[in-house]
Amino acid sequence: MPGPTHDDQHDGGPFIPGRPGPKPPPVEEPTEPREPLPPKKDQSGPEVYTATGEHLDADPTVRAQKGSRLTNAQGTRLYDTDHSLKAGERGPVLLQDHHLREKITHFDHERIPERVVHARGAAAHGVFRGYGTASSLSKAAFLGKDVETPVFVRFSTVLGNRGSADTVRDTRGFATKFYTSEGVFDLVGNNIPVFFIQDAIKFPDVIHAGKPHPDREIPQAQSAHDTFWDFVSLHTEATHHTLWNMSDRGIPRSYRTMEGFGIHTFRLVDAEGGTTLVKFHWKPKLGVHSMMWEEAQITSGVDPDFHRRDLADAIEAGAFPEWELGIQTFPDTPEQTFEGIDLLDPTKIVPEEWAPVQPIGLMALTANPSNYFAETEQVAFHVGHLVPGIDITDDPLLAGRLFSYIDTQITRLGGPNFAQLPINRTHAPVNDMLRDGMHQTGVHSGVAPYQPNSLDGGCPFFAGAGEGAYVEAPVTVPQASKVRAAPASFADHTSHPRRFYLSLSAVEREHVIAAYTFELSKCYEDAIKQRNLRVLADIDPGLCAGVAAGLGLPAPEPSAPLADVEPSPALSQLGHTWPTDGRVIGIIADENSDLAALSSLRSTVHDSGMVPLVIAPHGGELTGNGGPVLAQRTFANARSVEFDAVLIAGAPGMGDDAYGARDVKAAQSAGGGNVDPRVLLLVSEVYRHAKALGAWGGGADVLAAAGCPQGGAGIVVSDDPQAVLAQVTELLGAHRVWDRFPPGETVAS
Ligand code: HDD
């Protein structure tokens, strides 16, 4: 139903006291889709059902907005909500104004506690389609061939609060709710395959260490402070996760280019009760890509919502992000190890070369939420939301999570009935015996919510043989004394981080060294820096020496012989070619550019699934030679971090605005000639961040003025814009121009 309009409010209505004057003029709304986005695909979310299995629209009581007239919460129409009830226009406000009180009271209670971790997030609806390849291992219906299941996925950072920046260095949450025909299955994972701790009882401790210092509450959304580095150096089981955080994985380019991991080992159960141990992996179709640290820092300032915007824009443009779900499988032996790796230890991974990730389904995110609070904020994940065919293992980290997730929702969502919120409702029929409690929206019938009963006809009945969830896999629990202790295999804290480091390319290792150096340099206590160097010495002497040099401290010797491990090439982000869908190409132009050629170039970029953004001296249209061409960005609001590659159409001159004009002198004295200094900054950053650059028709002069070497790696100059674009697109397949990092800077290990 279309929303209310001004006409609605005034049509035929009587004169309303307090409502000011004449009918306002109709508001002119744009009718064309915004450039450069193509028309929206259908963005309606998945069908939503009530707790009793009825379609949401069939239940008028749960729809928040019906009818076109403004009402109070009881549905009584209001003629004014802009003025308090007063004794005369200049007199005191009357206590009897219950409408004022209702409005303000509701506002006072609009906020709920943010998540204690993963507070900052963004989400989307989508669909998962099973390949059927897991059906021999799991009886879960949603894994069947071509079975389509609605999903809701929430991505998040861990440490920052709800208003923090997206591009901080941190682990990212990757939580997926599958609304399967057999109930909800939640896969609550991260973009890093290991965790800081091995036992859930340490979770409050590690989070206290990572959160801002309790005295001044700084720094926000950062691990670069004393308590974090104090914790991880005193708890060396955290080294593996910390190393991943300090790698490029800690600063993803986009949620769309992140892997996801279930981390724990789970147990699949087939129709005959046979079991297999598995680890879940999400593999992004666009590849795994990261930002450079300087980009991430700039982005935190110029666009703190970068990841949230990127996800929403891609979906709105119809470039639906996709991930394949895969599993590594291991025999379910009593030892629960694979090639000597303890599968119950969440700080360890099994290299993909040893146990390949086998694809079992495809997920596409196809619709943005229509209301952030109702969906993204109120969604409640729980690792205990399992369906028949997927079971847990005895990983002690998972055990604590099974308690924590349901518990936290009671504080966050105000009571035990959060499963009735629309976003959390299962799509399977519900007939539980849970009753009453805060915010109960179900109107239960019957008198006997217990089983067995003789008063409600015995209803509800138990599931038939083989149908139910929570049919525990027949695992033998060893006879043992009660202990507060970890198994001996949990004590290896060095071999897995060492394998990860050795698996990285030279430039990725440099990034790790730079990240450790940056973070530790922010610590005040030298003892903490030195203790962390001692941890690094046992991982890799080259890594330790690099960080020590950056900190100006001596590099300690390893405390024990280094672990003898083989690298796992799958862990490096380099050396692959990826699709370029959704990549953003900035095109710098002005009135003097060949605008006809620019128009046709934009179409080519668009048709190949990428996003062309013209960057001009001013907003609106460029109307020169062959125009008009609409500008999507200006020299004043474009920053390099937004673009995956930049093309220069001619030799754009100065911007028309005051800032550009004022800085003419600065540009000229810096050797930039008549090139706008903001263009020089943009191009030089793009070059420094190892992104592809292309130019034609005088654009080479801009490259030179920005300090980009002629003929340098990833710099394409030609008279033919389409030829430039073709080469730049090819370069984009590798994400960055890695050759721009000089060889020989390899860090020895
Ligand atoms: Fe957790 C939220 C992922 C260990 C306790 N966790 C939360 C979210 C993700 C993860 C993605 C955000 C869900 C959302 O978007 O709403 N957590 C993990 C992973 C872990 C992990 C991958 C280790 C493998 N978590 C973990 C432990 C505990 C918790 C050991 C407690 C003992 N996590 C929580 C929580 C949160 C949460 C406090 C906060 C908000 C929420 O649950 O709903 O219960």
Residues whose N, C-alpha, C, O or C-beta is under 5 A from the ligand:
A	BS01	HDD	R115 V116 V117 H118 R154 S156 G173 F174 A175 V188 G189 N190 F195 A200 F203 I263 V379 F381 L397 G400 R401 S404 Y405 T408
